[in-house]
């Protein structure tokens, strides 16, 4: 049966995300095609969806283009069209210049624009409609992330038969910050349309439940909330993870082992520090680079023996704050290399590029110390990937307390990224730690990441949603 009366195939499990699970490819002969996206979420969900007759609703990445649903890799892909104006207002604006900074402790100033909000509502409705016509009777819909916070309640209204899950990949802020949002009520009601609202850490679920109680006057009882119509939902933490085994296997492949050795040879350093982040102001790059700059200038890190490699993957380059960040970082790095470098030996190797996964694995393998110091981060997968790649049990992790991952990766050298002196001490301590201590810590970290991988995350969430 198909209540919506469309030709779209009806799926038992529908995932709704800003982006579709595929990317465009161009073959050697110039013909266009699709390939499954390499990201962790897609990799984890594809087998589940193949087994469950799944459909994926998302934007295909090109503005002003309407596409028909198509089948790829055993999954029905349902493209949602966005106009160029909507990309600006719903995606770059409301999602990435309002929600993103607001939810990350307002480390950059969130902008509030009513036109952006209107576009956000309209686009969320379009995604909800697409999901409503894709889902089979009594099916399950799993909505992903901050771009689509209104979809759960919209969908609930359109299709009360559905089981609806929502997962927020980024932090959910304390009420003092959230309450700045002019559309706070709509967002809370939007999320609470889900039967299960998942967050990265328990504190985020608590923030959300507190807001439902104080702002909307709803009853809550532990993880449960009661909507005005008497129906109930749940909010809880499901810390996301990585395909641990796949990363480990990749890191142990002969090509990656060889490439890691080559990187060490090229860098010709006793100690290699590494940072890998999207170039984003939440990642604490300004503070991190400053800390390394001071360590190199003071000689506490010897620029003749130590290098710091920072991969800063290009990101959201049309958003103003990101342009500013890039300029700041490049000025800082240039200044430090100018002050402390020698011919052929810059202390900081800064790469504003993105690399294939095997190159990332080789870098992880080659680094003595991984430095992950976000000012605020929902989880941070880079920290987990580094751990997964160290089956040699070597390597030290410096990790911000303000990454969701800090709750699980307790044996890292944890730092407050706002405390530059504290960060410098931790960087030095991690760099100087003896093999025995490094290995003791790495073994414990590896145990955590091995037993809590992305399959565990997806299965736990879907099982809990199913049990509601
Ligand atoms: C959001 C939340 C949460 C980066 N550069 C390259 C590359 N990457 C890959 C990393 C990693 C991923 O991108 C980044 O994930 P993170 O978790 O570190 O950060 P966000 O992008 O901000 O992700 C975050 C996550 O969602 C999941 O819920 O953990 O808190 O902010 O996998 O390896 N990969 C390749 N080349 C690069 O140059 N191949």
Boltz pocket constraint, residues with backbone or C-beta under 6 A from the ligand:
constraints:
  - pocket:
      binder: B
      contacts: [[A, 40], [A, 169], [A, 170], [A, 240], [A, 276], [A, 277], [A, 278], [A, 311], [A, 313], [A, 353], [A, 354], [A, 355], [A, 356], [A, 357], [A, 360], [A, 377], [A, 378], [A, 379], [A, 380], [A, 381], [A, 382], [A, 383], [A, 385]]
      max_distance: 6.0
